[in-house]
Amino acid sequence: MFGIATWLMAPVLDRTPVERAASRLMIANGVMSLVGGFVTTIRLDWVATTAGMVSYGLWNVLMLALAALLVATFSARKASLSHDRTPTVSAHTSPIDHARHEIRANG
């Protein structure tokens, strides 16, 4: 299920080269997960073969790379969001006015 979920989420990441690389790895994870699951259903002992072990090792490397790219992607998106915000509430604003401003800003 996780492989299908990452495959379906891949198109969301298309803004930067790092996001596009993460998107490609998400698609690869989907393909590897589906193929691995299909082969395992047909032949359970495949997991313990050399091909199964190599596949498992490659999937782990893929997931580590994907995790690193997703951390970089979401960190960059968070930085761009905080950079785009301009504070319009001063330090002397009442807590109620501050809360109203936050509600309007975050919708």
Buried (B, 14 or more C-beta within 10 A) or exposed (E): EEBEEBBEBBEEBEEBEBBBBBBBBBBBBBEBBEEBEEBBEEEEEBBEEEEBEEBEEEBEEBBEBBEEBBEBBEEBBEEEEEEEEEEEBEEEEEEEEEEEBEEEEEE
